[in-house]
Amino acid sequence: MTVRGIPAPQLYQPGTYWEDRAQRFAGEGAGLAAVCAYGMPEFYNRAIQLEQRLALRPWLDVKPGTRVLDVGCGVGRWSRLLAAKGAQVTGVDLSPTMIAQAQQRAAAVGLADRCQFRVQDLSSLEVDGQFDVVLGVTVLQHILDPELLRAAVRGMAARLAPGGRMVLLEAAPSTLVERCDSTVFRARRRDVYLELFRDCALELRALTGVDPAPLRMRLLPHLRRLPRKVSMSLLVLTTALSLPVDTLFGRRAVKQSWHAVFVLEQKTGGTDHGR
């Protein structure tokens, strides 16, 4: 772990990059350093995990037997949460090590019979059947190519069962913010996502916030230029100040949030999403 995380590579090769992340951190603790902020301290990633869970909670109250597709499932943190509620979950991820960890962690808590995991590239999704819930948490922000991004959204939409919902949590600020963009990450403006969803015959049912407190996002681009002790102190301080704001007001402060939760359904009489 480092206070500054792991720097983004100059050349982003998704399969190689995510497998490297998994091999470094997927088996460590809860695996959050592999799937949240890459290599950042545990306290920082646990704050992110809490904010995400609170933001997603209204949409993940599933009934037993609900069919769930968890895309970019990582170590299976959301798959296990939903399987514990009785859902039947299929998780897909680009990294074989992530998938192996997801399988081991589900088995360790007695949920192997409700979870199946597959190594798959979301932009060329090959999963049979339809699902009542399609869930993706901070996945699309790492698909940089516009055509591959569109293919991923269409693939997910094609797997939605009638009356099903797609729940996506992504970095999606209201205005263009490039200071945290890198070779592996893009904080697309929120209306870019909304236009993409419309083009893929998806209808927005709800849009909520996640993390309106701006302190951490403003600090992150500067961490590497600061002495280690200073950067750690500032990271602890900004996390401590941000967490109460984000947990209390995150869902309601939509415009101010860096991340957003999109809840989507198929448009009635929509087009063939698989084409």
N, C-alpha and C positions, 0 to 999 in steps of 0.2 A: 504494500500500500504506500501511496505517497500523498502528500498534501496537495500536489498539483495534478494528480491523475497521470495517465499515460498519454504522451503526445500522439496526435494523429499522424499516420504515415503519409509520406509524400504521394505515394501511389495507392489508391484505394482499390483493392481486390476483395470484394465482399466475402467470398468463401474463406480466403486466407485470413482476413482480418478478424472475422468472428470466431473462427476456430482458434486463433491465437489468444483472443480474449478468454475464450472458454478454458483453454488449457492453463492459462495463468490463474484464473480466479473462480471458475464455476464450481469447483469443489471446496472452496474456502468459505466457511461459515454458511450463511444463507445464499451465497453466490451473487450477492447484490453488486459487488464490484465488477462483475462480468456483464450485468444486464442493466444497471442504472448508470451512474457516472463512472467511467472506466478507471478502475484502480484507485478511486478516491477513498478517503477514510470511511470506516464503518458507520460512524455517527452521521456523516453527511448522507450516505446512501439510505440509511434507515429513515431519515427525515423525508427523503424523496419517496420511499416506499409508503410511508404513512400518508403523505399528501395524495399520492395516486390512489391509495385504497379508499380514502374518504371521498375523493372525487368520483370514483367508479361505483361506490357502494349502492346508490339507488338503482343502478342498471344491472347489478350482478346478484340480485335476490331471486335466484332461479328455483324452480320446482324440481323435485326428483324426476329423473328421466329426461330432462331438458338436454337436447343435443347441442354441444358447443364445439366450435372450431376456434382454437387459440393459435393465432398466427404469430410467428416470431416468439414462440413460447419460452425460449431460453431454458432456464433450469426448472420450469414448470410451476412457478410461484402462483400464477393465476389459475392454472389448470387444477392444482391441488385444492385451492380455495373453492372452486366451483364443484369439483368432484366430491368434496366433503359435504356439500349441500345436496348431493344425490344426482348431479348431472353426469352425463356420459360425454367425456371430453376427448377430442382429438387435437393434439398439439403438433405443430410443425415448426421446424427451425432449420436454418442453413447449416448449422454446425453439428457434426456428429457427436462431439464431446458434450455440447449442451443437451442434446437428446439423450445421451447416456446418463447424464446427471439427472435429467427430468425423470427418466424411468426409475433410477435408483431411489430418488427422493419420494416418488409416489409409492413405490413398494415399501419403503421404510415406515410409512404412516398408514399402511393398509389400504391404499387406494389404487393399486395396480389394476384391479378389475374394472375400474371406472375410467381409466386413462389409457390411451394409446398414443404413442409418439412416433413421428416420422421425420426423416431428414428430407426437407423439401425447400426449394427456392420459391418464395412467394410470388415472384413475377412470372413463374411458369407453374402455377399450382396444379397438382394432380391428386386431388382428394375426391373420392366418390361420395355420393349422397348429398343430402341437404341438412342444414343446421338451423336450429331455432335462434342461436346467438353466434355471431362471428365477432371475436374480440381481438383487437390489436392494440398493444401498448408500446408507444415510442418505437414503431417499426417503420412506418412510411417515411419518417424524417431521415432515415438512412438509405433510402432508395433515391439516388441522385438523378438518374436518367429519367426524363419525363415520360418516355414511352414505356419503360419498365414500370414506372409508378402507375401509369394508367392501366397496364396489364394486371398489376397486382390488385388494384381496386376492382376491376372488372371480374377477376377471378374470385375474389371474395363475394362480390355481389351475386355471382352465378351460383354460389353455394347457399344462399339464403333461402330457407323454406318460406312458403307463403305465410305472411304474418310475422316473420322473424325480424330480428333487429341486428344491426351492425353497430358495435360500440368501439370507437377509436379514440385513443388519447395520444395526442401529438403536440410537438412544439409548433405552435401556430399563433404567433402574436398578431394583434390587430393591425399593427403597422410594421413595415419592413425593418427588421433588426438583423444586421449582418455581423455584429461584433463577435458572436459565438460560432458562426459558421466555420466549417473546416472541410478537409477532404473527405470526411466520413459522415457529415451531418449538415442538414439544411433546415433552418427555421423558416419555412415558407409562410408567407403572409396568409392569414386566415381565409380571406376571400379566394385565394388560389385553390385551397382545398374545397371550398364550397362550390366553386365553378366545376372542379373536377368531378365531384360527387353528382352534380346535376347532369353532367355529360355522360356519366355511367348509369343514368336512370335511377339514382338514389335520391330519396326525399329526406330532408332534415326534419327530425322530430323534436330534437332538443339540442341545445348548445350550452354547456356550462364551463366554468373556469376551474382552475387547479391551484395556481400559485401566483397570486397578484403581487405579493411583496417583491420588489425589484432588486433587493440588495445583493443576493447571490449572483444573479445573472450579470449585474454590473461589475461585480468583483472578479468573476472567473477569468475574463480575458487578460487580467493584469497579474494573476497569481505567479506566473513564471518569472516575472520581472522583479518580484519581491524576495527578500531574504526568507529562508524557510520558516524561522520562528515567527516572523511578522505575518507571513501568509497563513500559517496555521492559526494564529490568534485571530486574524480577521475572518477566517473561515468559520471558526467556532462562534464568533460574535454574530456574524451575519446569519448563520443557521439558527442560532438561538433567537434572534430578533424576528426572523422570517417565519418560523414555524407557527407561532400563535396566530399571526395574521392569515397565513395560508389555510390553517385548519379551521379557523372560525369563519372566514369570508371567502374561501377559495371558490366554491361552487357559484356563489352569487356575483362575485366581482369578475364577470366574464371579460369585459373589455380590457381590464388591466392585467389579465393573466397572461403569462408567457406560454403556458400549455393550455389546451382546450380539450374537452370531451365532446365528440360528435356522436350523436345517436341518430342512426339512419335506418330507413326502411325502403323497400323497393317501391318505385312509383307504380300506381295502378296502370296496367296496360303498357308497362315499360318495355324497352327494346331488349333484344337478346344480349345479355351481359357477356356472354362468352365469345362474342365476335368483335 
